[in-house]
Amino acid sequence: MTSPPLPTLPDDAWPLIAGIGTVLIVASLLGQVLKFTVARRQAHAAIDNLNSRIHAWWAMAILFGLAMCAGRSGVALLFGLASLAALHEFLAGETPGMIPQTLQVGSFVFVVPLQYLLVWNGSDALYGSFIPCLVFIGLPLLVALREANGGDCRRHVRTLQGGLLICVFSVSHIPALLNLPISGHPDRNGYLLVFLLLVVQSSDVLQYLWGKLAGRHAIAPRLSPAKTVEGTVGGIVTASVLGIWLAPMTPFTVPEAALISLLLTLLGFLGGLAMSAIKRRRGIKDWGSLLPGHGGMLDRLDSLCLSAPAFYYLLQFGWAS
């Protein structure tokens, strides 16, 4: 099968790049001003955490920019590595040795690389069915065979099933956006990927900021005590406005961009809440410490586990030729 040409961002992407850079520069300057004026160069938990978050955003923005410059190969590689890190974090909470070692090794060495190879090759029918078939047919058969030989790993294999669906299958729909043939929007799929990430990730950041500024009422105190009604509503509305502003670089009209942004931010919130529930059940605050100030890779990807596949299939059935 011949792969479609690598989509790249055209010259009119520079204003967007400049805008992102400006936001990061202003945030960095603000962080340093707070460090010198409020913290007076001393340790300050909130300000130090803010600066760590900003530094991590710089690193993520640069890595993403380099991946986009490398085209579909770079994007597939970047999110493939992100999936590996997220899956490792997801499985790390299980009791060592409870998930069969062969299944874990096979997931990291075979399943994740193959999924992203299929995405890179543009094999949409295969990357859309490979992991679901493995999770709902292959792994149950392996569990049945193991139990027939006296083993008992059903509950722990469910963790592996969930990890593959959340950390690999869902996340792989982000680079898969570059494969969609969008009517009237040729070779500009990179904008769709940027639209998804900016709307969903900015919603996360804005919910955090609105919560700090105006948060009064917890929205789900048992699952995520830090999330507030005011922060959630403020973040979702503000990120949806951002989506409207980004509409000209997409095939969406302004009303479509508004509704899609609202859908993505709501799904992002629900995805983050669901992952918070899993963390709460496991008794952990963060999935890891890979990204200073943010936690683990999965802490950054949790809001995309529902929104990314929803956006992909919405485009596939509504805008793809």
Backbone torsions as a table, in degrees:
resi	resn	phi	psi	omega
1	MET	NA	130.0	-178.6
2	THR	-81.8	128.5	-179.2
3	SER	-75.9	142.7	176.0
4	PRO	-67.7	159.0	-178.6
5	PRO	-61.2	152.4	-179.0
6	LEU	-69.2	122.0	177.9
7	PRO	-76.6	140.6	178.7
8	THR	-133.2	160.4	177.3
9	LEU	-77.6	131.6	178.8
10	PRO	-74.8	-179.8	-175.0
11	ASP	-60.9	-30.0	-177.7
12	ASP	-74.4	6.7	173.9
13	ALA	-79.3	-16.8	-175.5
14	TRP	-60.3	-38.9	175.3
15	PRO	-59.3	-36.8	177.9
16	LEU	-66.4	-44.7	178.9
17	ILE	-61.6	-42.7	178.7
18	ALA	-63.0	-38.1	178.8
19	GLY	-63.9	-44.7	178.5
20	ILE	-63.2	-44.0	178.8
21	GLY	-61.3	-40.4	179.7
22	THR	-63.3	-43.6	178.6
23	VAL	-59.7	-44.2	-179.0
24	LEU	-67.5	-38.5	179.0
25	ILE	-65.5	-46.0	178.9
26	VAL	-61.6	-42.7	178.8
27	ALA	-62.8	-40.6	179.3
28	SER	-64.2	-44.0	178.9
29	LEU	-63.8	-42.3	178.4
30	LEU	-61.8	-42.0	178.7
31	GLY	-61.1	-40.3	179.7
32	GLN	-71.4	-37.7	176.7
33	VAL	-61.1	-44.8	177.7
34	LEU	-63.0	-37.6	-179.8
35	LYS	-62.4	-40.0	-176.1
36	PHE	-85.2	-33.3	-174.6
37	THR	-93.0	-43.8	-177.6
38	VAL	-88.7	-51.7	-177.9
39	ALA	-80.8	-18.8	-178.9
40	ARG	52.0	45.8	176.8
41	ARG	64.8	11.0	177.8
42	GLN	-97.9	167.3	177.8
43	ALA	-64.0	131.3	179.4
44	HIS	-144.9	112.5	-169.9
45	ALA	-55.1	-50.2	-175.0
46	ALA	-66.8	-45.2	-177.7
47	ILE	-70.9	-39.8	177.2
48	ASP	-62.9	-39.2	177.5
49	ASN	-65.2	-40.7	178.1
50	LEU	-60.6	-46.6	-179.4
51	ASN	-66.1	-35.7	176.2
52	SER	-63.9	-40.6	177.4
53	ARG	-61.6	-44.2	-178.9
54	ILE	-64.0	-43.7	178.4
55	HIS	-60.6	-40.7	178.9
56	ALA	-65.6	-37.9	177.9
57	TRP	-64.4	-38.1	175.2
58	TRP	-58.2	-48.8	-178.6
59	ALA	-61.3	-44.2	-179.2
60	MET	-66.3	-39.4	-180.0
61	ALA	-65.3	-41.6	179.8
62	ILE	-66.6	-45.0	178.6
63	LEU	-61.3	-42.2	179.5
64	PHE	-65.5	-40.7	178.3
65	GLY	-62.1	-42.5	177.7
66	LEU	-64.2	-40.0	179.0
67	ALA	-63.4	-41.5	179.2
68	MET	-65.0	-36.2	177.7
69	CYS	-64.5	-29.6	179.2
70	ALA	-83.2	-1.0	178.0
71	GLY	77.9	-158.0	-175.2
72	ARG	-60.0	-35.6	179.7
73	SER	-62.3	-45.4	-179.5
74	GLY	-65.5	-40.5	-179.5
75	VAL	-67.6	-43.2	178.4
76	ALA	-62.7	-40.5	178.9
77	LEU	-65.0	-44.6	-178.7
78	LEU	-60.1	-49.4	-177.0
79	PHE	-76.6	-24.0	171.6
80	GLY	-63.7	-44.0	176.9
81	LEU	-65.7	-38.3	177.5
82	ALA	-63.0	-39.6	178.2
83	SER	-65.0	-40.8	177.7
84	LEU	-60.4	-46.1	179.7
85	ALA	-63.8	-43.3	-178.9
86	ALA	-65.7	-41.7	179.6
87	LEU	-65.0	-39.2	177.3
88	HIS	-60.8	-43.1	179.1
89	GLU	-65.3	-40.2	-177.8
90	PHE	-65.5	-39.5	-178.0
91	LEU	-82.8	-18.0	-175.0
92	ALA	-64.5	-24.2	-179.2
93	GLY	-76.0	-12.0	179.2
94	GLU	-77.3	153.7	176.8
95	THR	-60.2	126.8	-178.9
96	PRO	-53.6	132.8	176.4
97	GLY	89.8	-9.3	-176.8
98	MET	-78.5	-34.4	172.3
99	ILE	-87.0	124.3	-178.0
100	PRO	-49.5	131.8	-175.9
101	GLN	-58.3	-37.2	-179.0
102	THR	-63.4	-36.2	178.9
103	LEU	-69.9	-39.4	178.4
104	GLN	-64.8	-48.9	-179.3
105	VAL	-62.1	-42.9	178.7
106	GLY	-60.5	-36.3	179.4
107	SER	-65.2	-44.6	-177.4
108	PHE	-75.4	-37.7	-173.0
109	VAL	-89.2	-31.1	-173.3
110	PHE	-113.7	-53.9	-170.5
111	VAL	-66.1	-52.2	-177.1
112	VAL	-62.9	-50.7	178.4
113	PRO	-59.2	-39.8	-178.8
114	LEU	-66.7	-40.5	178.7
115	GLN	-58.7	-45.5	-177.6
116	TYR	-76.9	-25.3	172.2
117	LEU	-65.6	-40.7	177.2
118	LEU	-65.2	-39.6	177.0
119	VAL	-63.8	-47.0	-179.5
120	TRP	-60.1	-36.5	-178.1
121	ASN	-80.4	-7.4	179.5
122	GLY	77.0	21.7	-178.3
123	SER	-85.7	76.3	-170.4
124	ASP	-63.0	-37.6	179.7
125	ALA	-65.5	-33.2	-177.7
126	LEU	-80.5	-47.1	-178.8
127	TYR	-71.8	-16.9	175.5
128	GLY	-82.8	-12.3	-176.4
129	SER	-124.4	-17.7	-174.2
130	PHE	-58.2	-57.4	-176.7
131	ILE	-70.4	-42.6	175.2
132	PRO	-56.4	-41.6	177.8
133	CYS	-64.8	-40.9	179.3
134	LEU	-64.0	-44.0	-175.4
135	VAL	-71.0	-43.4	-172.8
136	PHE	-95.1	-12.7	178.7
137	ILE	-122.1	-54.1	-174.4
138	GLY	-64.2	-53.5	-178.0
139	LEU	-64.4	-42.2	175.6
140	PRO	-58.8	-36.5	177.0
141	LEU	-65.8	-41.0	178.2
142	LEU	-65.1	-39.2	177.4
143	VAL	-63.0	-43.1	179.3
144	ALA	-61.4	-40.5	178.5
145	LEU	-65.8	-41.1	-179.5
146	ARG	-66.5	-40.6	179.5
147	GLU	-68.0	-31.2	176.5
148	ALA	-64.7	-24.2	178.4
149	ASN	-98.3	14.4	174.9
150	GLY	95.1	4.1	179.1
151	GLY	-86.8	163.8	178.7
152	ASP	-145.0	97.2	-176.8
153	CYS	-136.4	18.0	-173.4
154	ARG	-58.6	-48.5	-176.1
155	ARG	-63.9	-39.2	-176.6
156	HIS	-76.5	-29.7	175.6
157	VAL	-68.7	-28.3	174.7
158	ARG	-60.0	-35.4	176.5
159	THR	-62.8	-43.0	177.5
160	LEU	-63.8	-40.5	177.9
161	GLN	-60.5	-47.5	178.6
162	GLY	-62.1	-41.3	179.8
163	GLY	-62.1	-42.2	179.8
164	LEU	-66.2	-39.4	179.9
165	LEU	-69.6	-44.1	-174.8
166	ILE	-78.1	-50.6	-169.9
167	CYS	-84.9	-23.4	-175.3
168	VAL	-114.7	-60.8	-176.1
169	PHE	-60.2	-52.2	-178.1
170	SER	-63.0	-48.0	-176.3
171	VAL	-64.9	-32.8	-178.1
172	SER	-66.1	-14.8	176.9
173	HIS	-72.4	-13.9	177.8
174	ILE	-69.9	-58.2	175.8
175	PRO	-65.6	-24.4	179.3
176	ALA	-64.7	-19.2	176.8
177	LEU	-58.7	-28.9	-178.4
178	LEU	-70.1	-12.3	-178.7
179	ASN	-90.9	-15.1	-172.6
180	LEU	-73.1	128.8	175.2
181	PRO	-84.2	94.9	-175.2
182	ILE	-86.5	126.3	-179.6
183	SER	-61.5	129.9	177.9
184	GLY	69.5	12.9	-176.1
185	HIS	-139.8	50.3	-173.0
186	PRO	-70.0	141.0	173.8
187	ASP	56.4	27.6	178.6
188	ARG	-126.9	22.9	-178.6
189	ASN	-65.8	-22.6	176.4
190	GLY	-57.0	-33.7	177.3
191	TYR	-64.5	-36.2	179.2
192	LEU	-65.4	-39.9	177.9
193	LEU	-64.3	-44.8	178.5
194	VAL	-63.5	-40.7	178.3
195	PHE	-57.3	-49.7	179.9
196	LEU	-58.2	-51.1	-175.1
197	LEU	-66.7	-42.1	-179.0
198	LEU	-65.4	-45.3	-177.8
199	VAL	-65.2	-48.4	-175.4
200	VAL	-71.5	-46.2	-177.2
201	GLN	-71.2	-37.0	177.0
202	SER	-66.2	-32.8	176.0
203	SER	-61.0	-42.0	176.5
204	ASP	-57.9	-50.2	-177.6
205	VAL	-64.2	-44.6	-177.4
206	LEU	-68.5	-34.6	174.7
207	GLN	-62.8	-39.4	177.7
208	TYR	-63.8	-46.9	-177.8
209	LEU	-67.8	-45.7	177.8
210	TRP	-61.8	-37.1	178.0
211	GLY	-63.2	-40.1	178.4
212	LYS	-68.4	-36.1	-176.2
213	LEU	-80.8	-40.7	-170.7
214	ALA	-133.5	3.8	-175.8
215	GLY	-65.3	127.1	179.2
216	ARG	-130.0	-37.3	-171.9
217	HIS	-116.4	120.7	179.0
218	ALA	-66.3	137.4	-177.6
219	ILE	-91.6	-28.6	178.1
220	ALA	-151.0	72.0	-171.5
221	PRO	-58.5	-30.7	-178.9
222	ARG	-77.5	-30.1	-176.7
223	LEU	-93.8	-45.0	-177.0
224	SER	-147.0	87.0	-174.5
225	PRO	-58.9	-25.6	-176.8
226	ALA	-77.9	-17.9	-178.6
227	LYS	-82.1	130.4	-179.0
228	THR	-119.1	160.2	177.3
229	VAL	-61.5	-46.4	-177.7
230	GLU	-63.9	-42.6	179.6
231	GLY	-65.3	-42.7	-179.1
232	THR	-64.7	-48.9	-179.4
233	VAL	-64.1	-45.7	-179.8
234	GLY	-61.4	-43.3	180.0
235	GLY	-66.1	-43.6	-179.0
236	ILE	-65.3	-44.1	-179.6
237	VAL	-65.2	-46.0	-178.0
238	THR	-65.1	-41.7	178.3
239	ALA	-66.8	-33.0	176.6
240	SER	-67.3	-36.3	174.6
241	VAL	-63.6	-40.4	175.3
242	LEU	-59.3	-41.8	178.0
243	GLY	-60.5	-38.4	176.8
244	ILE	-63.5	-41.2	179.7
245	TRP	-64.8	-30.8	-179.9
246	LEU	-85.0	-4.4	-175.2
247	ALA	-53.4	-39.6	-177.5
248	PRO	-60.7	-21.4	-179.4
249	MET	-92.4	7.7	-179.3
250	THR	-123.5	172.1	174.6
251	PRO	-81.1	8.3	-174.8
252	PHE	-89.9	145.8	166.2
253	THR	-75.3	170.4	-179.6
254	VAL	-60.9	-46.7	176.8
255	PRO	-61.4	-39.0	178.3
256	GLU	-63.9	-43.9	179.4
257	ALA	-61.6	-39.0	179.3
258	ALA	-64.0	-47.4	-178.5
259	LEU	-67.4	-41.3	179.8
260	ILE	-66.5	-41.2	177.6
261	SER	-61.9	-42.1	178.0
262	LEU	-61.9	-43.9	178.3
263	LEU	-61.7	-45.7	-177.9
264	LEU	-63.9	-41.9	-178.9
265	THR	-69.3	-37.1	176.5
266	LEU	-65.1	-44.0	177.8
267	LEU	-66.4	-35.5	176.1
268	GLY	-62.4	-42.8	177.4
269	PHE	-62.6	-45.9	-179.4
270	LEU	-65.0	-39.3	177.6
271	GLY	-63.1	-44.3	177.6
272	GLY	-63.5	-38.5	179.4
273	LEU	-66.7	-40.8	178.7
274	ALA	-63.3	-41.6	179.1
275	MET	-69.7	-31.8	174.6
276	SER	-64.0	-36.6	178.3
277	ALA	-63.8	-39.4	178.1
278	ILE	-66.5	-42.2	177.9
279	LYS	-62.5	-42.2	179.4
280	ARG	-60.6	-42.2	179.7
281	ARG	-64.4	-33.3	-179.8
282	ARG	-86.1	-9.9	178.5
283	GLY	76.6	32.8	179.5
284	ILE	-122.8	154.6	179.7
285	LYS	-91.3	-44.2	-179.9
286	ASP	-126.7	159.7	178.7
287	TRP	-76.2	-21.8	-179.4
288	GLY	-176.6	-159.7	-179.0
289	SER	-135.9	21.9	-176.6
290	LEU	-64.2	-36.8	-177.5
291	LEU	-111.8	102.2	-177.1
292	PRO	-54.7	132.8	-179.5
293	GLY	87.2	-23.7	-178.7
294	HIS	-104.5	-31.8	-173.4
295	GLY	110.5	-130.5	-179.9
296	GLY	-97.5	177.3	177.6
297	MET	-59.5	-38.6	-178.2
298	LEU	-68.6	-26.4	175.1
299	ASP	-65.4	-27.0	179.3
300	ARG	-88.3	-25.5	-176.4
301	LEU	-96.0	-10.6	-171.3
302	ASP	-59.3	-35.2	-178.9
303	SER	-74.3	-7.6	179.6
304	LEU	-99.8	-7.5	-173.2
305	CYS	-67.7	-26.8	174.1
306	LEU	-102.4	-39.0	-173.5
307	SER	-70.9	-36.0	-177.4
308	ALA	-64.7	-53.2	177.7
309	PRO	-64.3	-34.9	178.5
310	ALA	-62.5	-43.9	179.3
311	PHE	-64.3	-42.6	-179.4
312	TYR	-60.3	-50.9	-176.0
313	TYR	-73.2	-28.9	173.6
314	LEU	-62.4	-44.1	177.7
315	LEU	-67.3	-41.2	-176.9
316	GLN	-61.5	-42.5	-175.9
317	PHE	-92.5	-15.8	-177.2
318	GLY	-108.4	-27.3	-174.3
319	TRP	-128.7	-19.2	-177.7
320	ALA	-71.6	142.8	179.6
321	SER	-82.1	NA	NA
